[in-house]
Amino acid sequence: MTPGHASDAAQHRLRVDPIACRAHGLCADLLPELIDLDEWGYPMPPSTAVPPALLPAAHRAVTACPTLALHLTRSTAG
């Protein structure tokens, strides 16, 4: 196994439940590196995987969401 192979196998992505979201914007405050807000204040998470260095901040943003609309999903590549 090559270094970094295990991290390549699992990817974490942010997903927003648009029905549950009420545009509080807390996720963008806690994770500005990845989450932008649209013109109405709703989060627009990236379509790319969350970088490993930002996973702790992503977990905090998910936990802090007042409507539980932000999710961090894990998928295995391959």
mmCIF file of the N, C-alpha and C atoms, coordinates in Angstrom:
data_MODEL
# 
_entry.id   MODEL 
# 
loop_
_atom_site.group_PDB 
_atom_site.id 
_atom_site.type_symbol 
_atom_site.label_atom_id 
_atom_site.label_alt_id 
_atom_site.label_comp_id 
_atom_site.label_asym_id 
_atom_site.label_entity_id 
_atom_site.label_seq_id 
_atom_site.pdbx_PDB_ins_code 
_atom_site.Cartn_x 
_atom_site.Cartn_y 
_atom_site.Cartn_z 
_atom_site.occupancy 
_atom_site.B_iso_or_equiv 
_atom_site.pdbx_formal_charge 
_atom_site.auth_seq_id 
_atom_site.auth_comp_id 
_atom_site.auth_asym_id 
_atom_site.auth_atom_id 
_atom_site.pdbx_PDB_model_num 
ATOM 1   N N  . MET A 1 1  ? 0.845   -1.189 0.000  1.00 0.00 ? 1  MET A N  1 
ATOM 2   C CA . MET A 1 1  ? 0.000   0.000  0.000  1.00 0.00 ? 1  MET A CA 1 
ATOM 3   C C  . MET A 1 1  ? 0.881   1.240  0.000  1.00 0.00 ? 1  MET A C  1 
ATOM 4   N N  . THR A 1 2  ? 0.576   2.163  -0.845 1.00 0.00 ? 2  THR A N  1 
ATOM 5   C CA . THR A 1 2  ? 1.377   3.378  -0.948 1.00 0.00 ? 2  THR A CA 1 
ATOM 6   C C  . THR A 1 2  ? 0.901   4.406  0.058  1.00 0.00 ? 2  THR A C  1 
ATOM 7   N N  . PRO A 1 3  ? 1.779   5.308  0.509  1.00 0.00 ? 3  PRO A N  1 
ATOM 8   C CA . PRO A 1 3  ? 1.355   6.349  1.431  1.00 0.00 ? 3  PRO A CA 1 
ATOM 9   C C  . PRO A 1 3  ? 0.234   7.185  0.816  1.00 0.00 ? 3  PRO A C  1 
ATOM 10  N N  . GLY A 1 4  ? -0.762  7.464  1.632  1.00 0.00 ? 4  GLY A N  1 
ATOM 11  C CA . GLY A 1 4  ? -1.875  8.273  1.159  1.00 0.00 ? 4  GLY A CA 1 
ATOM 12  C C  . GLY A 1 4  ? -2.965  7.446  0.509  1.00 0.00 ? 4  GLY A C  1 
ATOM 13  N N  . HIS A 1 5  ? -2.702  6.144  0.292  1.00 0.00 ? 5  HIS A N  1 
ATOM 14  C CA . HIS A 1 5  ? -3.685  5.295  -0.372 1.00 0.00 ? 5  HIS A CA 1 
ATOM 15  C C  . HIS A 1 5  ? -4.979  5.186  0.426  1.00 0.00 ? 5  HIS A C  1 
ATOM 16  N N  . ALA A 1 6  ? -4.884  5.043  1.735  1.00 0.00 ? 6  ALA A N  1 
ATOM 17  C CA . ALA A 1 6  ? -6.085  4.922  2.567  1.00 0.00 ? 6  ALA A CA 1 
ATOM 18  C C  . ALA A 1 6  ? -6.935  6.181  2.490  1.00 0.00 ? 6  ALA A C  1 
ATOM 19  N N  . SER A 1 7  ? -6.307  7.353  2.479  1.00 0.00 ? 7  SER A N  1 
ATOM 20  C CA . SER A 1 7  ? -7.075  8.589  2.398  1.00 0.00 ? 7  SER A CA 1 
ATOM 21  C C  . SER A 1 7  ? -7.699  8.758  1.017  1.00 0.00 ? 7  SER A C  1 
ATOM 22  N N  . ASP A 1 8  ? -7.083  8.162  -0.014 1.00 0.00 ? 8  ASP A N  1 
ATOM 23  C CA . ASP A 1 8  ? -7.655  8.216  -1.353 1.00 0.00 ? 8  ASP A CA 1 
ATOM 24  C C  . ASP A 1 8  ? -8.895  7.330  -1.453 1.00 0.00 ? 8  ASP A C  1 
ATOM 25  N N  . ALA A 1 9  ? -8.969  6.285  -0.627 1.00 0.00 ? 9  ALA A N  1 
ATOM 26  C CA . ALA A 1 9  ? -10.065 5.329  -0.709 1.00 0.00 ? 9  ALA A CA 1 
ATOM 27  C C  . ALA A 1 9  ? -11.359 5.896  -0.144 1.00 0.00 ? 9  ALA A C  1 
ATOM 28  N N  . ALA A 1 10 ? -11.295 6.774  0.821  1.00 0.00 ? 10 ALA A N  1 
ATOM 29  C CA . ALA A 1 10 ? -12.499 7.335  1.435  1.00 0.00 ? 10 ALA A CA 1 
ATOM 30  C C  . ALA A 1 10 ? -12.546 8.836  1.178  1.00 0.00 ? 10 ALA A C  1 
ATOM 31  N N  . GLN A 1 11 ? -13.696 9.279  0.729  1.00 0.00 ? 11 GLN A N  1 
ATOM 32  C CA . GLN A 1 11 ? -13.881 10.709 0.495  1.00 0.00 ? 11 GLN A CA 1 
ATOM 33  C C  . GLN A 1 11 ? -15.084 11.187 1.296  1.00 0.00 ? 11 GLN A C  1 
ATOM 34  N N  . HIS A 1 12 ? -14.961 12.368 1.858  1.00 0.00 ? 12 HIS A N  1 
ATOM 35  C CA . HIS A 1 12 ? -16.058 12.988 2.592  1.00 0.00 ? 12 HIS A CA 1 
ATOM 36  C C  . HIS A 1 12 ? -16.584 14.157 1.771  1.00 0.00 ? 12 HIS A C  1 
ATOM 37  N N  . ARG A 1 13 ? -17.891 14.245 1.683  1.00 0.00 ? 13 ARG A N  1 
ATOM 38  C CA . ARG A 1 13 ? -18.522 15.338 0.949  1.00 0.00 ? 13 ARG A CA 1 
ATOM 39  C C  . ARG A 1 13 ? -19.601 15.976 1.807  1.00 0.00 ? 13 ARG A C  1 
ATOM 40  N N  . LEU A 1 14 ? -19.750 17.279 1.638  1.00 0.00 ? 14 LEU A N  1 
ATOM 41  C CA . LEU A 1 14 ? -20.802 18.007 2.333  1.00 0.00 ? 14 LEU A CA 1 
ATOM 42  C C  . LEU A 1 14 ? -22.056 18.011 1.471  1.00 0.00 ? 14 LEU A C  1 
ATOM 43  N N  . ARG A 1 15 ? -23.189 17.840 2.134  1.00 0.00 ? 15 ARG A N  1 
ATOM 44  C CA . ARG A 1 15 ? -24.467 17.850 1.440  1.00 0.00 ? 15 ARG A CA 1 
ATOM 45  C C  . ARG A 1 15 ? -25.445 18.656 2.284  1.00 0.00 ? 15 ARG A C  1 
ATOM 46  N N  . VAL A 1 16 ? -26.295 19.432 1.632  1.00 0.00 ? 16 VAL A N  1 
ATOM 47  C CA . VAL A 1 16 ? -27.295 20.236 2.326  1.00 0.00 ? 16 VAL A CA 1 
ATOM 48  C C  . VAL A 1 16 ? -28.679 19.710 1.974  1.00 0.00 ? 16 VAL A C  1 
ATOM 49  N N  . ASP A 1 17 ? -29.496 19.513 2.988  1.00 0.00 ? 17 ASP A N  1 
ATOM 50  C CA . ASP A 1 17 ? -30.899 19.161 2.782  1.00 0.00 ? 17 ASP A CA 1 
ATOM 51  C C  . ASP A 1 17 ? -31.636 20.478 2.541  1.00 0.00 ? 17 ASP A C  1 
ATOM 52  N N  . PRO A 1 18 ? -32.040 20.763 1.298  1.00 0.00 ? 18 PRO A N  1 
ATOM 53  C CA . PRO A 1 18 ? -32.639 22.069 1.002  1.00 0.00 ? 18 PRO A CA 1 
ATOM 54  C C  . PRO A 1 18 ? -33.992 22.285 1.658  1.00 0.00 ? 18 PRO A C  1 
ATOM 55  N N  . ILE A 1 19 ? -34.671 21.202 2.010  1.00 0.00 ? 19 ILE A N  1 
ATOM 56  C CA . ILE A 1 19 ? -35.970 21.332 2.682  1.00 0.00 ? 19 ILE A CA 1 
ATOM 57  C C  . ILE A 1 19 ? -35.770 21.755 4.142  1.00 0.00 ? 19 ILE A C  1 
ATOM 58  N N  . ALA A 1 20 ? -34.773 21.188 4.795  1.00 0.00 ? 20 ALA A N  1 
ATOM 59  C CA . ALA A 1 20 ? -34.530 21.477 6.207  1.00 0.00 ? 20 ALA A CA 1 
ATOM 60  C C  . ALA A 1 20 ? -33.804 22.802 6.425  1.00 0.00 ? 20 ALA A C  1 
ATOM 61  N N  . CYS A 1 21 ? -32.991 23.218 5.469  1.00 0.00 ? 21 CYS A N  1 
ATOM 62  C CA . CYS A 1 21 ? -32.170 24.422 5.637  1.00 0.00 ? 21 CYS A CA 1 
ATOM 63  C C  . CYS A 1 21 ? -33.044 25.672 5.734  1.00 0.00 ? 21 CYS A C  1 
ATOM 64  N N  . ARG A 1 22 ? -32.697 26.533 6.692  1.00 0.00 ? 22 ARG A N  1 
ATOM 65  C CA . ARG A 1 22 ? -33.410 27.794 6.897  1.00 0.00 ? 22 ARG A CA 1 
ATOM 66  C C  . ARG A 1 22 ? -32.494 29.004 6.726  1.00 0.00 ? 22 ARG A C  1 
ATOM 67  N N  . ALA A 1 23 ? -31.357 28.797 6.094  1.00 0.00 ? 23 ALA A N  1 
ATOM 68  C CA . ALA A 1 23 ? -30.429 29.875 5.740  1.00 0.00 ? 23 ALA A CA 1 
ATOM 69  C C  . ALA A 1 23 ? -29.917 30.672 6.935  1.00 0.00 ? 23 ALA A C  1 
ATOM 70  N N  . HIS A 1 24 ? -29.581 29.972 8.012  1.00 0.00 ? 24 HIS A N  1 
ATOM 71  C CA . HIS A 1 24 ? -28.973 30.650 9.151  1.00 0.00 ? 24 HIS A CA 1 
ATOM 72  C C  . HIS A 1 24 ? -27.557 31.126 8.832  1.00 0.00 ? 24 HIS A C  1 
ATOM 73  N N  . GLY A 1 25 ? -26.840 30.386 7.985  1.00 0.00 ? 25 GLY A N  1 
ATOM 74  C CA . GLY A 1 25 ? -25.493 30.780 7.577  1.00 0.00 ? 25 GLY A CA 1 
ATOM 75  C C  . GLY A 1 25 ? -24.390 30.385 8.529  1.00 0.00 ? 25 GLY A C  1 
ATOM 76  N N  . LEU A 1 26 ? -24.724 29.676 9.589  1.00 0.00 ? 26 LEU A N  1 
ATOM 77  C CA . LEU A 1 26 ? -23.711 29.280 10.564 1.00 0.00 ? 26 LEU A CA 1 
ATOM 78  C C  . LEU A 1 26 ? -22.646 28.385 9.932  1.00 0.00 ? 26 LEU A C  1 
ATOM 79  N N  . CYS A 1 27 ? -23.047 27.526 9.010  1.00 0.00 ? 27 CYS A N  1 
ATOM 80  C CA . CYS A 1 27 ? -22.083 26.632 8.361  1.00 0.00 ? 27 CYS A CA 1 
ATOM 81  C C  . CYS A 1 27 ? -21.022 27.424 7.592  1.00 0.00 ? 27 CYS A C  1 
ATOM 82  N N  . ALA A 1 28 ? -21.441 28.482 6.924  1.00 0.00 ? 28 ALA A N  1 
ATOM 83  C CA . ALA A 1 28 ? -20.482 29.306 6.189  1.00 0.00 ? 28 ALA A CA 1 
ATOM 84  C C  . ALA A 1 28 ? -19.576 30.082 7.142  1.00 0.00 ? 28 ALA A C  1 
ATOM 85  N N  . ASP A 1 29 ? -20.096 30.456 8.299  1.00 0.00 ? 29 ASP A N  1 
ATOM 86  C CA . ASP A 1 29 ? -19.266 31.126 9.305  1.00 0.00 ? 29 ASP A CA 1 
ATOM 87  C C  . ASP A 1 29 ? -18.193 30.183 9.845  1.00 0.00 ? 29 ASP A C  1 
ATOM 88  N N  . LEU A 1 30 ? -18.571 28.919 10.045 1.00 0.00 ? 30 LEU A N  1 
ATOM 89  C CA . LEU A 1 30 ? -17.645 27.943 10.620 1.00 0.00 ? 30 LEU A CA 1 
ATOM 90  C C  . LEU A 1 30 ? -16.719 27.305 9.596  1.00 0.00 ? 30 LEU A C  1 
ATOM 91  N N  . LEU A 1 31 ? -17.117 27.327 8.334  1.00 0.00 ? 31 LEU A N  1 
ATOM 92  C CA . LEU A 1 31 ? -16.333 26.664 7.294  1.00 0.00 ? 31 LEU A CA 1 
ATOM 93  C C  . LEU A 1 31 ? -16.279 27.530 6.023  1.00 0.00 ? 31 LEU A C  1 
ATOM 94  N N  . PRO A 1 32 ? -15.748 28.740 6.153  1.00 0.00 ? 32 PRO A N  1 
ATOM 95  C CA . PRO A 1 32 ? -15.729 29.645 4.994  1.00 0.00 ? 32 PRO A CA 1 
ATOM 96  C C  . PRO A 1 32 ? -14.822 29.162 3.862  1.00 0.00 ? 32 PRO A C  1 
ATOM 97  N N  . GLU A 1 33 ? -13.909 28.263 4.170  1.00 0.00 ? 33 GLU A N  1 
ATOM 98  C CA . GLU A 1 33 ? -13.011 27.735 3.138  1.00 0.00 ? 33 GLU A CA 1 
ATOM 99  C C  . GLU A 1 33 ? -13.773 26.896 2.105  1.00 0.00 ? 33 GLU A C  1 
ATOM 100 N N  . LEU A 1 34 ? -14.916 26.340 2.512  1.00 0.00 ? 34 LEU A N  1 
ATOM 101 C CA . LEU A 1 34 ? -15.650 25.442 1.621  1.00 0.00 ? 34 LEU A CA 1 
ATOM 102 C C  . LEU A 1 34 ? -17.072 25.870 1.303  1.00 0.00 ? 34 LEU A C  1 
ATOM 103 N N  . ILE A 1 35 ? -17.709 26.619 2.190  1.00 0.00 ? 35 ILE A N  1 
ATOM 104 C CA . ILE A 1 35 ? -19.128 26.920 1.990  1.00 0.00 ? 35 ILE A CA 1 
ATOM 105 C C  . ILE A 1 35 ? -19.332 28.404 1.712  1.00 0.00 ? 35 ILE A C  1 
ATOM 106 N N  . ASP A 1 36 ? -19.912 28.661 0.561  1.00 0.00 ? 36 ASP A N  1 
ATOM 107 C CA . ASP A 1 36 ? -20.337 30.007 0.193  1.00 0.00 ? 36 ASP A CA 1 
ATOM 108 C C  . ASP A 1 36 ? -21.849 30.072 0.358  1.00 0.00 ? 36 ASP A C  1 
ATOM 109 N N  . LEU A 1 37 ? -22.370 31.284 0.497  1.00 0.00 ? 37 LEU A N  1 
ATOM 110 C CA . LEU A 1 37 ? -23.817 31.474 0.586  1.00 0.00 ? 37 LEU A CA 1 
ATOM 111 C C  . LEU A 1 37 ? -24.317 32.089 -0.710 1.00 0.00 ? 37 LEU A C  1 
ATOM 112 N N  . ASP A 1 38 ? -25.505 31.658 -1.131 1.00 0.00 ? 38 ASP A N  1 
ATOM 113 C CA . ASP A 1 38 ? -26.083 32.252 -2.335 1.00 0.00 ? 38 ASP A CA 1 
ATOM 114 C C  . ASP A 1 38 ? -26.717 33.601 -1.976 1.00 0.00 ? 38 ASP A C  1 
ATOM 115 N N  . GLU A 1 39 ? -27.354 34.232 -2.919 1.00 0.00 ? 39 GLU A N  1 
ATOM 116 C CA . GLU A 1 39 ? -27.893 35.577 -2.692 1.00 0.00 ? 39 GLU A CA 1 
ATOM 117 C C  . GLU A 1 39 ? -29.001 35.626 -1.648 1.00 0.00 ? 39 GLU A C  1 
ATOM 118 N N  . TRP A 1 40 ? -29.602 34.482 -1.318 1.00 0.00 ? 40 TRP A N  1 
ATOM 119 C CA . TRP A 1 40 ? -30.650 34.422 -0.292 1.00 0.00 ? 40 TRP A CA 1 
ATOM 120 C C  . TRP A 1 40 ? -30.124 33.911 1.044  1.00 0.00 ? 40 TRP A C  1 
ATOM 121 N N  . GLY A 1 41 ? -28.826 33.614 1.105  1.00 0.00 ? 41 GLY A N  1 
ATOM 122 C CA . GLY A 1 41 ? -28.215 33.156 2.351  1.00 0.00 ? 41 GLY A CA 1 
ATOM 123 C C  . GLY A 1 41 ? -28.176 31.654 2.526  1.00 0.00 ? 41 GLY A C  1 
ATOM 124 N N  . TYR A 1 42 ? -28.512 30.908 1.490  1.00 0.00 ? 42 TYR A N  1 
ATOM 125 C CA . TYR A 1 42 ? -28.471 29.445 1.574  1.00 0.00 ? 42 TYR A CA 1 
ATOM 126 C C  . TYR A 1 42 ? -27.081 28.942 1.202  1.00 0.00 ? 42 TYR A C  1 
ATOM 127 N N  . PRO A 1 43 ? -26.612 27.896 1.882  1.00 0.00 ? 43 PRO A N  1 
ATOM 128 C CA . PRO A 1 43 ? -25.258 27.398 1.634  1.00 0.00 ? 43 PRO A CA 1 
ATOM 129 C C  . PRO A 1 43 ? -25.139 26.686 0.302  1.00 0.00 ? 43 PRO A C  1 
ATOM 130 N N  . MET A 1 44 ? -23.972 26.853 -0.291 1.00 0.00 ? 44 MET A N  1 
ATOM 131 C CA . MET A 1 44 ? -23.625 26.164 -1.529 1.00 0.00 ? 44 MET A CA 1 
ATOM 132 C C  . MET A 1 44 ? -22.329 25.388 -1.280 1.00 0.00 ? 44 MET A C  1 
ATOM 133 N N  . PRO A 1 45 ? -22.444 24.157 -0.783 1.00 0.00 ? 45 PRO A N  1 
ATOM 134 C CA . PRO A 1 45 ? -21.227 23.382 -0.509 1.00 0.00 ? 45 PRO A CA 1 
ATOM 135 C C  . PRO A 1 45 ? -20.560 22.973 -1.813 1.00 0.00 ? 45 PRO A C  1 
ATOM 136 N N  . PRO A 1 46 ? -19.280 22.685 -1.755 1.00 0.00 ? 46 PRO A N  1 
ATOM 137 C CA . PRO A 1 46 ? -18.560 22.313 -2.970 1.00 0.00 ? 46 PRO A CA 1 
ATOM 138 C C  . PRO A 1 46 ? -18.992 20.931 -3.465 1.00 0.00 ? 46 PRO A C  1 
ATOM 139 N N  . SER A 1 47 ? -18.825 20.695 -4.738 1.00 0.00 ? 47 SER A N  1 
ATOM 140 C CA . SER A 1 47 ? -19.125 19.376 -5.296 1.00 0.00 ? 47 SER A CA 1 
ATOM 141 C C  . SER A 1 47 ? -17.927 18.440 -5.164 1.00 0.00 ? 47 SER A C  1 
ATOM 142 N N  . THR A 1 48 ? -16.828 18.981 -4.700 1.00 0.00 ? 48 THR A N  1 
ATOM 143 C CA . THR A 1 48 ? -15.611 18.180 -4.521 1.00 0.00 ? 48 THR A CA 1 
ATOM 144 C C  . THR A 1 48 ? -15.536 17.638 -3.097 1.00 0.00 ? 48 THR A C  1 
ATOM 145 N N  . ALA A 1 49 ? -14.628 16.709 -2.904 1.00 0.00 ? 49 ALA A N  1 
ATOM 146 C CA . ALA A 1 49 ? -14.431 16.110 -1.582 1.00 0.00 ? 49 ALA A CA 1 
ATOM 147 C C  . ALA A 1 49 ? -13.853 17.133 -0.604 1.00 0.00 ? 49 ALA A C  1 
ATOM 148 N N  . VAL A 1 50 ? -14.160 16.947 0.653  1.00 0.00 ? 50 VAL A N  1 
ATOM 149 C CA . VAL A 1 50 ? -13.614 17.796 1.716  1.00 0.00 ? 50 VAL A CA 1 
ATOM 150 C C  . VAL A 1 50 ? -12.157 17.395 1.935  1.00 0.00 ? 50 VAL A C  1 
ATOM 151 N N  . PRO A 1 51 ? -11.237 18.348 1.857  1.00 0.00 ? 51 PRO A N  1 
ATOM 152 C CA . PRO A 1 51 ? -9.830  18.013 2.114  1.00 0.00 ? 51 PRO A CA 1 
ATOM 153 C C  . PRO A 1 51 ? -9.648  17.497 3.545  1.00 0.00 ? 51 PRO A C  1 
ATOM 154 N N  . PRO A 1 52 ? -8.789  16.507 3.738  1.00 0.00 ? 52 PRO A N  1 
ATOM 155 C CA . PRO A 1 52 ? -8.582  15.940 5.073  1.00 0.00 ? 52 PRO A CA 1 
ATOM 156 C C  . PRO A 1 52 ? -8.273  16.984 6.144  1.00 0.00 ? 52 PRO A C  1 
ATOM 157 N N  . ALA A 1 53 ? -7.538  18.025 5.799  1.00 0.00 ? 53 ALA A N  1 
ATOM 158 C CA . ALA A 1 53 ? -7.185  19.054 6.779  1.00 0.00 ? 53 ALA A CA 1 
ATOM 159 C C  . ALA A 1 53 ? -8.407  19.826 7.264  1.00 0.00 ? 53 ALA A C  1 
ATOM 160 N N  . LEU A 1 54 ? -9.492  19.840 6.478  1.00 0.00 ? 54 LEU A N  1 
ATOM 161 C CA . LEU A 1 54 ? -10.693 20.586 6.850  1.00 0.00 ? 54 LEU A CA 1 
ATOM 162 C C  . LEU A 1 54 ? -11.787 19.699 7.453  1.00 0.00 ? 54 LEU A C  1 
ATOM 163 N N  . LEU A 1 55 ? -11.525 18.404 7.596  1.00 0.00 ? 55 LEU A N  1 
ATOM 164 C CA . LEU A 1 55 ? -12.540 17.509 8.157  1.00 0.00 ? 55 LEU A CA 1 
ATOM 165 C C  . LEU A 1 55 ? -12.980 17.902 9.567  1.00 0.00 ? 55 LEU A C  1 
ATOM 166 N N  . PRO A 1 56 ? -12.064 18.262 10.473 1.00 0.00 ? 56 PRO A N  1 
ATOM 167 C CA . PRO A 1 56 ? -12.529 18.676 11.810 1.00 0.00 ? 56 PRO A CA 1 
ATOM 168 C C  . PRO A 1 56 ? -13.479 19.884 11.751 1.00 0.00 ? 56 PRO A C  1 
ATOM 169 N N  . ALA A 1 57 ? -13.164 20.860 10.925 1.00 0.00 ? 57 ALA A N  1 
ATOM 170 C CA . ALA A 1 57 ? -14.030 22.032 10.788 1.00 0.00 ? 57 ALA A CA 1 
ATOM 171 C C  . ALA A 1 57 ? -15.353 21.652 10.144 1.00 0.00 ? 57 ALA A C  1 
ATOM 172 N N  . ALA A 1 58 ? -15.327 20.722 9.194  1.00 0.00 ? 58 ALA A N  1 
ATOM 173 C CA . ALA A 1 58 ? -16.563 20.259 8.558  1.00 0.00 ? 58 ALA A CA 1 
ATOM 174 C C  . ALA A 1 58 ? -17.449 19.550 9.575  1.00 0.00 ? 58 ALA A C  1 
ATOM 175 N N  . HIS A 1 59 ? -16.864 18.731 10.431 1.00 0.00 ? 59 HIS A N  1 
ATOM 176 C CA . HIS A 1 59 ? -17.633 18.065 11.493 1.00 0.00 ? 59 HIS A CA 1 
ATOM 177 C C  . HIS A 1 59 ? -18.263 19.095 12.437 1.00 0.00 ? 59 HIS A C  1 
ATOM 178 N N  . ARG A 1 60 ? -17.515 20.136 12.783 1.00 0.00 ? 60 ARG A N  1 
ATOM 179 C CA . ARG A 1 60 ? -18.054 21.183 13.664 1.00 0.00 ? 60 ARG A CA 1 
ATOM 180 C C  . ARG A 1 60 ? -19.237 21.890 13.004 1.00 0.00 ? 60 ARG A C  1 
ATOM 181 N N  . ALA A 1 61 ? -19.115 22.184 11.725 1.00 0.00 ? 61 ALA A N  1 
ATOM 182 C CA . ALA A 1 61 ? -20.192 22.867 11.007 1.00 0.00 ? 61 ALA A CA 1 
ATOM 183 C C  . ALA A 1 61 ? -21.439 21.992 10.948 1.00 0.00 ? 61 ALA A C  1 
ATOM 184 N N  . VAL A 1 62 ? -21.274 20.715 10.693 1.00 0.00 ? 62 VAL A N  1 
ATOM 185 C CA . VAL A 1 62 ? -22.411 19.784 10.650 1.00 0.00 ? 62 VAL A CA 1 
ATOM 186 C C  . VAL A 1 62 ? -23.084 19.719 12.011 1.00 0.00 ? 62 VAL A C  1 
ATOM 187 N N  . THR A 1 63 ? -22.299 19.599 13.052 1.00 0.00 ? 63 THR A N  1 
ATOM 188 C CA . THR A 1 63 ? -22.835 19.499 14.411 1.00 0.00 ? 63 THR A CA 1 
ATOM 189 C C  . THR A 1 63 ? -23.541 20.776 14.836 1.00 0.00 ? 63 THR A C  1 
ATOM 190 N N  . ALA A 1 64 ? -23.054 21.910 14.390 1.00 0.00 ? 64 ALA A N  1 
ATOM 191 C CA . ALA A 1 64 ? -23.609 23.200 14.813 1.00 0.00 ? 64 ALA A CA 1 
ATOM 192 C C  . ALA A 1 64 ? -24.854 23.618 14.033 1.00 0.00 ? 64 ALA A C  1 
ATOM 193 N N  . CYS A 1 65 ? -25.160 22.957 12.938 1.00 0.00 ? 65 CYS A N  1 
ATOM 194 C CA . CYS A 1 65 ? -26.311 23.363 12.123 1.00 0.00 ? 65 CYS A CA 1 
ATOM 195 C C  . CYS A 1 65 ? -27.588 23.302 12.957 1.00 0.00 ? 65 CYS A C  1 
ATOM 196 N N  . PRO A 1 66 ? -28.274 24.436 13.136 1.00 0.00 ? 66 PRO A N  1 
ATOM 197 C CA . PRO A 1 66 ? -29.452 24.463 14.007 1.00 0.00 ? 66 PRO A CA 1 
ATOM 198 C C  . PRO A 1 66 ? -30.638 23.656 13.477 1.00 0.00 ? 66 PRO A C  1 
ATOM 199 N N  . THR A 1 67 ? -30.682 23.391 12.187 1.00 0.00 ? 67 THR A N  1 
ATOM 200 C CA . THR A 1 67 ? -31.804 22.622 11.629 1.00 0.00 ? 67 THR A CA 1 
ATOM 201 C C  . THR A 1 67 ? -31.383 21.227 11.164 1.00 0.00 ? 67 THR A C  1 
ATOM 202 N N  . LEU A 1 68 ? -30.139 20.857 11.441 1.00 0.00 ? 68 LEU A N  1 
ATOM 203 C CA . LEU A 1 68 ? -29.594 19.548 11.047 1.00 0.00 ? 68 LEU A CA 1 
ATOM 204 C C  . LEU A 1 68 ? -29.688 19.322 9.537  1.00 0.00 ? 68 LEU A C  1 
ATOM 205 N N  . ALA A 1 69 ? -29.509 20.391 8.780  1.00 0.00 ? 69 ALA A N  1 
ATOM 206 C CA . ALA A 1 69 ? -29.624 20.318 7.327  1.00 0.00 ? 69 ALA A CA 1 
ATOM 207 C C  . ALA A 1 69 ? -28.297 20.028 6.636  1.00 0.00 ? 69 ALA A C  1 
ATOM 208 N N  . LEU A 1 70 ? -27.203 20.169 7.344  1.00 0.00 ? 70 LEU A N  1 
ATOM 209 C CA . LEU A 1 70 ? -25.881 19.934 6.757  1.00 0.00 ? 70 LEU A CA 1 
ATOM 210 C C  . LEU A 1 70 ? -25.412 18.534 7.130  1.00 0.00 ? 70 LEU A C  1 
ATOM 211 N N  . HIS A 1 71 ? -24.946 17.810 6.130  1.00 0.00 ? 71 HIS A N  1 
ATOM 212 C CA . HIS A 1 71 ? -24.508 16.420 6.336  1.00 0.00 ? 71 HIS A CA 1 
ATOM 213 C C  . HIS A 1 71 ? -23.124 16.234 5.741  1.00 0.00 ? 71 HIS A C  1 
ATOM 214 N N  . LEU A 1 72 ? -22.361 15.380 6.385  1.00 0.00 ? 72 LEU A N  1 
ATOM 215 C CA . LEU A 1 72 ? -21.044 14.986 5.885  1.00 0.00 ? 72 LEU A CA 1 
ATOM 216 C C  . LEU A 1 72 ? -21.136 13.509 5.557  1.00 0.00 ? 72 LEU A C  1 
ATOM 217 N N  . THR A 1 73 ? -21.058 13.184 4.282  1.00 0.00 ? 73 THR A N  1 
ATOM 218 C CA . THR A 1 73 ? -21.179 11.802 3.867  1.00 0.00 ? 73 THR A CA 1 
ATOM 219 C C  . THR A 1 73 ? -19.806 11.248 3.514  1.00 0.00 ? 73 THR A C  1 
ATOM 220 N N  . ARG A 1 74 ? -19.664 9.966  3.720  1.00 0.00 ? 74 ARG A N  1 
ATOM 221 C CA . ARG A 1 74 ? -18.392 9.290  3.428  1.00 0.00 ? 74 ARG A CA 1 
ATOM 222 C C  . ARG A 1 74 ? -18.651 8.217  2.392  1.00 0.00 ? 74 ARG A C  1 
ATOM 223 N N  . SER A 1 75 ? -17.861 8.237  1.365  1.00 0.00 ? 75 SER A N  1 
ATOM 224 C CA . SER A 1 75 ? -17.968 7.205  0.335  1.00 0.00 ? 75 SER A CA 1 
ATOM 225 C C  . SER A 1 75 ? -16.586 6.650  0.045  1.00 0.00 ? 75 SER A C  1 
ATOM 226 N N  . THR A 1 76 ? -16.563 5.413  -0.359 1.00 0.00 ? 76 THR A N  1 
ATOM 227 C CA . THR A 1 76 ? -15.283 4.804  -0.723 1.00 0.00 ? 76 THR A CA 1 
ATOM 228 C C  . THR A 1 76 ? -15.162 4.825  -2.225 1.00 0.00 ? 76 THR A C  1 
ATOM 229 N N  . ALA A 1 77 ? -13.994 5.224  -2.674 1.00 0.00 ? 77 ALA A N  1 
ATOM 230 C CA . ALA A 1 77 ? -13.724 5.284  -4.110 1.00 0.00 ? 77 ALA A CA 1 
ATOM 231 C C  . ALA A 1 77 ? -13.347 3.901  -4.597 1.00 0.00 ? 77 ALA A C  1 
ATOM 232 N N  . GLY A 1 78 ? -13.641 3.648  -5.840 1.00 0.00 ? 78 GLY A N  1 
ATOM 233 C CA . GLY A 1 78 ? -13.206 2.384  -6.425 1.00 0.00 ? 78 GLY A CA 1 
ATOM 234 C C  . GLY A 1 78 ? -14.274 1.431  -6.402 1.00 0.00 ? 78 GLY A C  1 
# 
